[in-house]
Amino acid sequence: MTGTGTQADRYKWVALSNTTLGVLMSALDGSIVIISLPAIFRGIGLDPLAPGNIGYLLWMILGYLLVQAVLVVTLGRLGDMFGRVKMYNLGFVVFSVASVALSFDPFHAGGGALWLIGWRVVQAVGGSMLTANSAAILTDAFPTEQRGMALGVNQITALAGQFLGLVVGGLLAEIDWRAVFWVSVPFGLLGTIWSIRSLREVGTPKRAKVDWGGNITFAAGTAILLAAITYGIQPYGGAATGWGNPLVLGGIGTGVLLLVAFGLIETRVAAPMFHLGLFRIRAFAAGNIAALLTSVARGGMQFMLIIWLQGIWLPLHGYDYERTPLWAGIYMLPLTVGFLLAGPVSGYLSDRFGARLFSTGGLLLVAATFLGLLALPVNFPYPAFAALLVVSGIGQGMFSAPNTSAIMSSVPTEQRGVASGMRATFQNSGTSLSIGVFFSLMIAGLAGSLPQTLTSGLQAHGVAANVADGVAQLPPVSTLFAAFLGSNPVGHLLGPDVLAGLAPADRATLTGGDFFPQLISGPFHHGLVIVFTAAAVMAVVAAVASASRGARYFHQTPEPQTLEAPKENR
């Protein structure tokens, strides 16, 4: 082997290890806050469930995801223009600075929450630089026959990081809420130094004029649309959700119009941010559609399983509500095990046999596990639950790695950064959409039966009829978020004054580990049927899109500027 060949062979593994650290750190920080929110809000002295504070809660959960969904395409395009490694290295720097700032919040209550939300946005900018350019750097570094394996390791690490963040956040929150942000600092500094010293530009940056019109309309349209959908889960007037709120409807309409304007601009400028002609490449279009639908279904599963565990199953099995966030993350680890088992293997095999078989088969497994979860009783036997999570993780691993490899291999070399950004946008947008879609479906399912069940249950244990009626009419989203945050739902709904007026036996029953789970089991399962049925349908539609991607192929262009359909290799 020549010296140049040996050097290239060594470099590709350096690129894989460094970019894997980057996407792991970015993905882990996207979910680490979810489980640690109770400790964070206690640390800054803010009740996120109090009237007027729900916005802080939503933006702490969604701000990071929303920024990543909005910026990855722009940052991927800038990587194509000015250097993918330069943008990636800058991402490590920005991420590290934000992590330090987050761990030194100097304010209290609302001011403290705004400080955290603001620096989470900055951290998401750094994470977007890492996510947008990592797949393109790997595609540049690895030959076509090893690309699926490399992208598989990278992609599965990112997905596993989303679920590992749930466990890590719970463990660190037990120590100190600031430790949730401290953990990123040493890895950020290590990654910054390592990437600057070891990574190099393999692809050739292609300078072009910045497409300001495309960048602004895409970023604004995506942000407004996703934010409006998210706010749809908040109650409005007498309705359980906010889908009738003129601001929500106006936001959706404005976002759609801006994205339409983005499409028009991209067909008319000389150097567009995103070549819409890429969607004429069947593997690119089909892979991204499948990724979007799968991300929506996966996000819905993640949040619904957390509520299921924290609000019902763990309390029934003797866990205090305050401890349920940590244990929910631990009991969901089989999902990560499935990812780690299937991802690299399916990526390696897809290098030999193509993506279609593995990605489509994986999505059908995911759809089957949704149906399997529906067949479980609300108070399920854990071995059956864990087995379904492992199978779901295997299915998602089988899909993600080959699908990413097929998308990245199908585009011209000079478009890999923006293609990686678009792929990440579909994935991150799906997670944000899942919160609006599936929380709304669950709230709709609860709104029909929870009030009557709650009224009768409270009155049976000494709560006055007018108080029970008032509590029962509160929006179900408050009940869901109380369980989600590890608070005792009944204690939160009734408040200390009402509880103090009850007989000790009734008070102990209402705030114990059995009352709320047994009360909500029926209505919750009704909502779960709606949510998981919708998720199963999305997974099947995603499988159909995946199957339509065509035979295995890699893009070959005699002219760098040409966006022609890829030539089939087999």
C-alpha positions as CSV (number, residue, x, y, z in Angstrom):
1,M,0.0,0.0,0.0
2,T,1.3,3.4,-0.8
3,G,2.1,6.0,1.8
4,T,-0.8,8.2,0.5
5,G,-3.1,5.2,0.7
6,T,-2.0,4.4,4.3
7,Q,-2.5,8.1,5.3
8,A,-6.0,8.2,3.8
9,D,-6.9,4.9,5.5
10,R,-5.7,6.3,8.8
11,Y,-7.5,9.6,8.3
12,K,-10.9,8.1,7.7
13,W,-10.9,6.4,11.1
14,V,-9.8,9.6,12.7
15,A,-12.7,11.4,11.0
16,L,-15.1,8.7,12.1
17,S,-14.1,8.8,15.8
18,N,-14.1,12.6,16.0
19,T,-17.4,13.1,14.2
20,T,-19.0,10.3,16.3
21,L,-18.0,12.2,19.4
22,G,-19.5,15.4,17.9
23,V,-22.9,13.9,17.0
24,L,-23.0,12.0,20.3
25,M,-22.5,15.1,22.3
26,S,-25.0,17.1,20.2
27,A,-27.7,14.4,20.4
28,L,-27.1,13.7,24.1
29,D,-27.6,17.4,25.0
30,G,-30.8,17.5,22.9
31,S,-32.5,15.0,25.3
32,I,-30.5,15.3,28.6
33,V,-32.6,18.3,29.7
34,I,-35.9,16.4,29.3
35,I,-35.3,14.1,32.3
36,S,-33.5,16.7,34.4
37,L,-36.1,19.4,34.0
38,P,-37.6,18.9,37.6
39,A,-34.1,19.4,39.1
40,I,-33.3,22.4,36.9
41,F,-36.6,24.2,37.7
42,R,-36.2,23.5,41.4
43,G,-32.6,24.8,41.2
44,I,-33.7,28.1,39.7
45,G,-36.8,28.4,41.9
46,L,-39.5,28.2,39.2
47,D,-42.7,26.2,39.1
48,P,-43.1,25.4,35.4
49,L,-46.7,24.2,35.8
50,A,-47.8,27.5,37.4
51,P,-50.1,29.7,35.2
52,G,-48.0,31.7,32.8
53,N,-44.9,29.5,33.1
54,I,-45.8,26.8,30.6
55,G,-43.9,28.7,27.9
56,Y,-40.6,28.3,29.9
57,L,-41.2,24.6,30.0
58,L,-41.9,24.3,26.3
59,W,-38.9,26.3,25.2
60,M,-36.6,24.4,27.5
61,I,-37.8,21.2,25.9
62,L,-38.1,22.4,22.3
63,G,-35.7,25.4,21.9
64,Y,-32.7,23.2,21.2
65,L,-34.6,20.9,18.7
66,L,-36.2,23.8,17.0
67,V,-32.9,25.7,16.3
68,Q,-31.3,22.5,15.0
69,A,-34.2,21.9,12.6
70,V,-34.0,25.5,11.3
71,L,-30.2,25.9,10.9
72,V,-28.7,22.7,9.8
73,V,-29.5,23.2,6.1
74,T,-28.0,26.7,6.1
75,L,-24.9,25.6,8.0
76,G,-24.5,22.6,5.7
77,R,-24.5,24.9,2.7
78,L,-22.0,27.2,4.3
79,G,-19.8,24.1,4.8
80,D,-20.0,23.4,1.1
81,M,-19.0,26.9,0.4
82,F,-16.3,27.7,3.0
83,G,-15.2,24.3,4.2
84,R,-17.0,21.5,6.1
85,V,-14.2,21.0,8.6
86,K,-14.0,24.7,9.3
87,M,-17.7,24.8,10.1
88,Y,-17.5,21.6,12.1
89,N,-14.5,22.9,14.2
90,L,-16.4,26.2,14.8
91,G,-19.3,24.1,16.0
92,F,-17.2,22.5,18.7
93,V,-16.1,25.9,19.9
94,V,-19.6,27.4,20.1
95,F,-21.0,24.3,21.8
96,S,-18.3,24.3,24.4
97,V,-18.7,28.1,25.2
98,A,-22.5,27.7,25.6
99,S,-22.0,24.6,27.9
100,V,-19.9,26.7,30.2
101,A,-22.4,29.6,30.2
102,L,-25.3,27.2,31.0
103,S,-23.6,25.8,34.1
104,F,-23.2,29.3,35.6
105,D,-26.7,30.7,35.5
106,P,-26.6,33.8,37.7
107,F,-30.3,34.5,37.8
108,H,-33.3,33.1,39.6
109,A,-36.9,32.2,38.6
110,G,-38.0,33.6,35.2
111,G,-34.7,35.3,34.6
112,G,-32.8,32.1,35.3
113,A,-35.1,30.3,32.8
114,L,-34.5,32.9,30.1
115,W,-30.7,32.6,30.6
116,L,-30.9,28.8,30.2
117,I,-33.2,29.1,27.2
118,G,-31.0,31.7,25.5
119,W,-27.8,29.7,26.0
120,R,-29.5,26.5,24.9
121,V,-30.2,28.2,21.7
122,V,-26.5,29.2,21.3
123,Q,-25.6,25.6,22.2
124,A,-28.0,24.4,19.5
125,V,-26.2,26.6,16.9
126,G,-23.0,24.8,17.7
127,G,-24.7,21.4,17.7
128,S,-26.2,22.3,14.3
129,M,-22.7,23.0,12.9
130,L,-21.6,19.5,14.1
131,T,-24.7,17.7,12.9
132,A,-24.9,19.5,9.5
133,N,-21.3,18.7,8.5
134,S,-20.4,15.4,10.2
135,A,-22.1,13.1,7.6
136,A,-20.6,15.1,4.7
137,I,-17.1,14.8,6.3
138,L,-17.5,11.1,6.6
139,T,-18.8,10.8,3.0
140,D,-15.8,12.6,1.8
141,A,-13.4,10.5,3.9
142,F,-14.7,7.0,3.2
143,P,-14.9,5.1,-0.1
144,T,-18.3,4.0,-1.3
145,E,-17.8,0.4,-0.3
146,Q,-17.4,1.4,3.4
147,R,-19.6,4.5,3.6
148,G,-22.7,2.6,5.0
149,M,-20.7,1.2,7.9
150,A,-19.2,4.6,8.7
151,L,-22.4,6.5,8.5
152,G,-24.1,3.7,10.4
153,V,-21.8,4.1,13.3
154,N,-22.2,7.8,13.2
155,Q,-26.0,7.8,12.8
156,I,-26.7,5.2,15.4
157,T,-24.5,6.9,17.9
158,A,-26.6,10.0,17.4
159,L,-29.9,8.1,17.9
160,A,-28.5,6.2,20.9
161,G,-27.4,9.6,22.3
162,Q,-30.9,10.8,22.4
163,F,-31.9,7.9,24.7
164,L,-28.7,7.8,26.7
165,G,-29.3,11.5,27.5
166,L,-32.5,10.4,29.4
167,V,-30.4,8.2,31.7
168,V,-27.4,10.6,32.0
169,G,-29.7,13.5,32.7
170,G,-31.4,11.6,35.5
171,L,-28.2,10.5,37.1
172,L,-26.5,13.9,37.0
173,A,-29.7,15.7,38.2
174,E,-29.4,13.6,41.4
175,I,-26.0,15.2,42.0
176,D,-26.6,18.8,41.0
177,W,-28.7,20.4,38.3
178,R,-25.7,22.2,37.0
179,A,-23.9,18.9,36.4
180,V,-26.3,18.3,33.5
181,F,-24.5,21.1,31.7
182,W,-21.0,20.5,33.2
183,V,-20.8,17.1,31.5
184,S,-20.5,18.6,28.0
185,V,-17.6,20.9,28.9
186,P,-14.7,18.4,29.0
187,F,-15.9,16.6,25.9
188,G,-16.4,19.9,24.1
189,L,-12.9,21.0,24.9
190,L,-11.4,17.7,23.9
191,G,-13.4,17.6,20.7
192,T,-12.4,21.2,19.8
193,I,-8.7,20.5,20.2
194,W,-8.8,17.1,18.5
195,S,-10.9,18.3,15.5
196,I,-8.7,21.4,14.9
197,R,-5.5,19.2,15.1
198,S,-6.6,16.2,13.1
199,L,-9.4,16.9,10.6
200,R,-8.6,18.3,7.1
201,E,-10.6,19.4,4.1
202,V,-11.0,16.4,1.7
203,G,-13.7,17.9,-0.5
204,T,-13.0,21.2,-2.3
205,P,-15.1,24.2,-1.0
206,K,-17.0,25.9,-3.8
207,R,-17.3,29.6,-3.0
208,A,-20.6,31.2,-4.0
209,K,-22.6,34.3,-3.2
210,V,-24.7,33.7,0.0
211,D,-28.4,33.2,-0.9
212,W,-29.8,35.6,1.8
213,G,-33.4,35.3,0.5
214,G,-33.4,31.5,0.6
215,N,-31.7,31.4,4.0
216,I,-34.0,33.9,5.6
217,T,-37.3,32.5,4.2
218,F,-36.3,28.9,5.0
219,A,-35.2,29.7,8.6
220,A,-38.1,31.9,9.4
221,G,-40.7,29.6,7.7
222,T,-39.5,26.5,9.5
223,A,-39.2,28.2,12.9
224,I,-42.6,29.8,12.7
225,L,-44.3,26.7,11.5
226,L,-42.8,24.3,14.1
227,A,-43.3,26.8,16.9
228,A,-47.0,27.3,16.0
229,I,-47.5,23.5,15.9
230,T,-45.9,23.2,19.3
231,Y,-48.1,25.9,20.8
232,G,-51.1,23.9,19.5
233,I,-50.8,21.6,22.5
234,Q,-51.5,24.5,24.9
235,P,-55.2,25.0,25.9
236,Y,-57.0,27.9,24.3
237,G,-60.2,29.4,25.7
238,G,-62.4,26.5,26.8
239,A,-60.7,24.0,24.4
240,A,-58.2,21.4,25.6
241,T,-55.7,22.3,22.8
242,G,-54.9,25.5,21.0
243,W,-55.6,24.4,17.4
244,G,-58.4,27.0,17.2
245,N,-56.1,29.8,18.4
246,P,-55.8,32.5,15.7
247,L,-52.1,32.9,16.5
248,V,-51.5,29.2,16.0
249,L,-53.4,29.1,12.8
250,G,-51.8,32.3,11.6
251,G,-48.3,31.0,12.5
252,I,-49.0,27.8,10.5
253,G,-50.2,29.8,7.5
254,T,-47.3,32.2,7.7
255,G,-44.8,29.4,8.0
256,V,-46.2,27.6,5.0
257,L,-46.2,30.8,2.9
258,L,-42.6,31.5,3.8
259,L,-41.6,28.0,2.8
260,V,-43.4,28.4,-0.5
261,A,-41.5,31.7,-1.1
262,F,-38.3,29.8,-0.3
263,G,-39.1,27.3,-3.0
264,L,-39.8,30.1,-5.5
265,I,-36.6,31.9,-4.6
266,E,-34.4,28.8,-5.0
267,T,-35.6,28.3,-8.6
268,R,-34.6,31.8,-9.5
269,V,-31.2,32.6,-7.9
270,A,-27.9,31.8,-9.5
271,A,-26.4,30.2,-6.4
272,P,-29.3,28.8,-4.3
273,M,-28.9,27.7,-0.7
274,F,-30.5,24.4,-1.7
275,H,-30.8,22.9,-5.1
276,L,-34.4,21.7,-5.3
277,G,-33.3,19.5,-8.2
278,L,-31.9,17.1,-5.6
279,F,-35.4,16.0,-4.9
280,R,-35.5,14.6,-8.5
281,I,-33.0,12.0,-7.3
282,R,-35.3,9.2,-6.1
283,A,-33.0,7.9,-3.4
284,F,-32.6,11.4,-1.9
285,A,-36.4,12.2,-2.0
286,A,-37.6,8.8,-0.8
287,G,-34.9,8.6,1.9
288,N,-35.8,12.0,3.4
289,I,-39.6,11.3,3.3
290,A,-39.0,8.0,5.1
291,A,-36.7,9.8,7.6
292,L,-39.3,12.5,8.4
293,L,-42.1,10.0,9.0
294,T,-39.9,7.7,11.1
295,S,-38.6,10.7,13.2
296,V,-42.2,11.7,13.9
297,A,-43.1,8.2,15.0
298,R,-40.0,7.8,17.1
299,G,-40.5,11.1,18.8
300,G,-44.1,10.2,19.7
301,M,-43.0,6.8,21.1
302,Q,-40.3,8.4,23.2
303,F,-42.5,11.0,24.9
304,M,-45.5,8.6,25.3
305,L,-43.3,5.9,26.8
306,I,-41.8,8.4,29.3
307,I,-45.3,9.5,30.4
308,W,-46.5,5.9,30.5
309,L,-43.6,4.9,32.8
310,Q,-43.5,8.0,35.0
311,G,-47.3,8.6,35.3
312,I,-48.5,5.0,35.7
313,W,-46.1,2.0,35.6
314,L,-43.4,3.2,38.0
315,P,-45.7,4.5,40.7
316,L,-47.7,1.3,40.6
317,H,-44.4,-0.6,41.2
318,G,-43.5,1.4,44.2
319,Y,-41.3,4.3,42.8
320,D,-41.8,7.8,44.2
321,Y,-42.8,10.3,41.6
322,E,-39.7,12.4,42.3
323,R,-37.6,9.3,41.3
324,T,-39.5,8.4,38.2
325,P,-37.6,10.6,35.7
326,L,-34.3,8.7,36.4
327,W,-35.9,5.3,36.4
328,A,-37.9,6.0,33.2
329,G,-34.6,6.5,31.4
330,I,-33.1,3.3,32.9
331,Y,-36.1,1.2,31.9
332,M,-36.0,2.5,28.3
333,L,-32.4,1.4,27.9
334,P,-33.4,-1.8,25.9
335,L,-34.3,0.6,23.1
336,T,-30.7,1.9,22.9
337,V,-29.4,-1.7,23.1
338,G,-31.4,-2.5,19.9
339,F,-30.0,0.6,18.2
340,L,-26.4,-0.4,19.0
341,L,-26.9,-4.0,18.0
342,A,-28.5,-3.3,14.6
343,G,-27.0,0.0,13.4
344,P,-23.4,-0.8,12.6
345,V,-24.3,-4.3,11.3
346,S,-27.0,-3.1,8.9
347,G,-24.7,-0.2,7.8
348,Y,-22.0,-2.8,7.0
349,L,-24.3,-5.1,5.2
350,S,-25.9,-2.3,3.2
351,D,-22.5,-1.6,1.7
352,R,-22.7,-5.0,0.1
353,F,-26.4,-5.4,-0.6
354,G,-27.8,-1.9,-0.7
355,A,-30.1,0.0,1.6
356,R,-33.6,-0.9,0.4
357,L,-34.0,-4.3,2.0
358,F,-32.6,-3.3,5.5
359,S,-34.3,0.1,5.8
360,T,-37.7,-1.1,4.6
361,G,-37.6,-4.3,6.7
362,G,-36.5,-2.2,9.7
363,L,-39.5,0.1,9.4
364,L,-41.9,-2.8,9.2
365,L,-40.4,-4.1,12.5
366,V,-41.0,-0.6,14.0
367,A,-44.6,-0.7,12.9
368,A,-45.1,-4.2,14.4
369,T,-43.7,-3.0,17.7
370,F,-46.2,-0.2,17.9
371,L,-49.0,-2.8,17.5
372,G,-47.2,-5.0,20.1
373,L,-47.2,-2.1,22.6
374,L,-50.9,-1.6,22.0
375,A,-51.5,-5.2,23.0
376,L,-49.8,-4.8,26.4
377,P,-51.9,-4.0,29.4
378,V,-51.2,-0.6,31.0
379,N,-49.6,-2.3,34.0
380,F,-47.5,-4.5,31.7
381,P,-45.0,-7.3,32.5
382,Y,-41.6,-5.6,32.1
383,P,-39.9,-8.5,30.1
384,A,-42.5,-8.2,27.4
385,F,-42.1,-4.4,27.3
386,A,-38.3,-4.6,27.2
387,A,-38.4,-7.2,24.4
388,L,-40.6,-4.9,22.3
389,L,-38.2,-2.0,22.9
390,V,-35.2,-4.1,21.8
391,V,-37.1,-5.1,18.6
392,S,-38.1,-1.4,18.0
393,G,-34.5,-0.3,18.5
394,I,-33.3,-3.0,16.1
395,G,-35.8,-1.9,13.5
396,Q,-34.8,1.7,13.8
397,G,-31.1,0.8,13.6
398,M,-31.8,-1.3,10.5
399,F,-33.4,1.8,8.9
400,S,-31.3,4.7,10.0
401,A,-27.8,3.7,8.9
402,P,-28.5,2.4,5.4
403,N,-31.0,5.2,4.8
404,T,-28.4,7.8,5.7
405,S,-25.8,6.2,3.5
406,A,-28.1,6.0,0.6
407,I,-29.1,9.7,0.9
408,M,-25.5,10.9,1.2
409,S,-24.2,8.7,-1.7
410,S,-27.0,9.8,-4.1
411,V,-26.0,13.5,-4.3
412,P,-23.1,15.3,-6.1
413,T,-19.9,15.8,-4.1
414,E,-20.3,19.5,-3.9
415,Q,-23.8,19.2,-2.5
416,R,-23.0,16.8,0.4
417,G,-23.0,19.5,3.1
418,V,-26.4,20.9,2.2
419,A,-27.8,17.4,1.6
420,S,-26.6,16.4,5.1
421,G,-28.2,19.5,6.5
422,M,-31.5,18.7,4.7
423,R,-31.4,15.1,6.1
424,A,-30.9,16.5,9.6
425,T,-33.7,19.0,9.1
426,F,-36.2,16.3,8.2
427,Q,-35.1,14.3,11.2
428,N,-35.1,17.2,13.7
429,S,-38.4,18.6,12.4
430,G,-40.0,15.2,12.8
431,T,-39.1,15.2,16.5
432,S,-40.6,18.7,17.0
433,L,-43.7,17.8,14.9
434,S,-44.2,14.6,17.0
435,I,-44.6,16.7,20.2
436,G,-47.4,18.8,18.6
437,V,-49.1,15.9,16.8
438,F,-48.9,13.2,19.5
439,F,-49.5,15.3,22.5
440,S,-52.5,16.7,20.8
441,L,-53.8,13.2,20.0
442,M,-53.2,12.1,23.6
443,I,-54.9,15.2,25.0
444,A,-57.9,14.6,22.7
445,G,-58.1,11.1,23.9
446,L,-57.9,12.1,27.6
447,A,-60.3,15.1,27.3
448,G,-63.2,12.8,26.4
449,S,-63.0,10.5,29.5
450,L,-60.6,11.9,32.1
451,P,-62.8,14.7,33.5
452,Q,-65.6,12.3,34.6
453,T,-63.2,9.7,35.9
454,L,-61.3,12.3,37.9
455,T,-64.4,13.9,39.3
456,S,-65.8,10.6,40.6
457,G,-62.5,9.4,42.0
458,L,-61.8,12.6,43.9
459,Q,-65.3,12.8,45.4
460,A,-65.0,9.2,46.6
461,H,-62.1,10.3,48.8
462,G,-63.5,13.4,50.4
463,V,-62.9,16.2,47.9
464,A,-65.8,18.6,47.7
465,A,-67.9,18.3,44.5
466,N,-67.2,21.9,43.4
467,V,-63.4,21.4,43.9
468,A,-63.4,18.1,42.1
469,D,-65.4,19.5,39.2
470,G,-63.0,22.5,38.9
471,V,-59.9,20.2,39.0
472,A,-61.5,17.9,36.4
473,Q,-62.0,20.8,34.0
474,L,-58.3,21.7,34.0
475,P,-56.6,21.1,30.7
476,P,-55.2,17.5,30.4
477,V,-51.9,18.9,29.3
478,S,-51.3,20.0,32.9
479,T,-51.8,16.5,34.1
480,L,-49.5,15.1,31.4
481,F,-46.7,17.6,32.2
482,A,-47.0,17.0,35.9
483,A,-46.4,13.3,35.4
484,F,-43.7,14.1,32.8
485,L,-41.8,16.3,35.3
486,G,-41.9,13.8,38.1
487,S,-44.5,15.7,40.2
488,N,-47.3,14.0,42.1
489,P,-50.1,14.8,39.6
490,V,-53.0,14.7,42.2
491,G,-50.9,16.7,44.7
492,H,-50.2,19.3,41.9
493,L,-53.9,19.5,40.8
494,L,-55.4,19.8,44.3
495,G,-52.7,22.0,45.9
496,P,-51.6,22.0,49.6
497,D,-54.7,23.9,50.9
498,V,-57.2,21.3,49.6
499,L,-55.0,18.4,50.7
500,A,-54.7,19.8,54.2
501,G,-58.5,19.8,54.6
502,L,-58.8,16.1,53.9
503,A,-58.8,13.2,56.3
504,P,-55.3,11.7,56.7
505,A,-56.4,8.4,55.1
506,D,-57.9,10.1,52.1
507,R,-54.9,12.4,51.7
508,A,-52.6,9.4,51.8
509,T,-54.7,7.5,49.2
510,L,-54.9,10.4,46.8
511,T,-51.2,11.2,46.9
512,G,-50.1,7.5,47.0
513,G,-48.6,5.5,44.2
514,D,-51.8,3.7,43.2
515,F,-54.6,6.2,43.0
516,F,-53.6,8.3,40.0
517,P,-52.2,5.5,37.9
518,Q,-55.4,3.4,38.4
519,L,-57.6,6.5,37.8
520,I,-55.9,7.4,34.6
521,S,-55.2,4.0,33.2
522,G,-58.4,3.7,31.2
523,P,-58.4,7.2,29.6
524,F,-54.6,7.0,29.0
525,H,-54.9,3.6,27.2
526,H,-57.6,5.1,25.0
527,G,-55.3,8.0,24.1
528,L,-52.4,5.5,23.6
529,V,-54.5,3.5,21.1
530,I,-54.9,6.7,19.0
531,V,-51.2,7.7,19.3
532,F,-49.6,4.4,18.6
533,T,-52.1,3.5,15.8
534,A,-51.1,6.8,14.1
535,A,-47.4,6.0,14.7
536,A,-47.8,2.5,13.2
537,V,-49.4,4.0,10.1
538,M,-46.6,6.5,9.7
539,A,-44.0,3.7,10.0
540,V,-45.8,1.7,7.3
541,V,-46.0,4.7,5.0
542,A,-42.3,5.4,5.6
543,A,-41.6,1.7,4.7
544,V,-43.4,2.2,1.4
545,A,-41.3,5.4,0.7
546,S,-38.2,3.4,1.6
547,A,-39.1,0.6,-0.7
548,S,-39.6,3.1,-3.6
549,R,-36.0,4.3,-3.4
550,G,-34.9,2.0,-6.3
551,A,-31.8,-0.2,-6.7
552,R,-28.5,0.4,-5.1
553,Y,-26.5,3.3,-6.7
554,F,-24.1,6.1,-6.2
555,H,-24.2,9.5,-7.8
556,Q,-21.8,9.9,-10.7
557,T,-21.5,13.3,-12.4
558,P,-19.1,14.1,-15.2
559,E,-19.8,17.8,-14.6
560,P,-19.8,19.0,-10.9
561,Q,-22.6,21.5,-11.6
562,T,-24.9,18.8,-13.1
563,L,-27.7,17.5,-10.9
564,E,-28.6,14.5,-12.9
565,A,-30.3,11.3,-11.8
566,P,-27.8,8.8,-10.3
567,K,-26.5,5.9,-12.4
568,E,-27.4,2.5,-11.0
569,N,-24.5,0.3,-10.0
570,R,-26.6,-2.8,-9.9
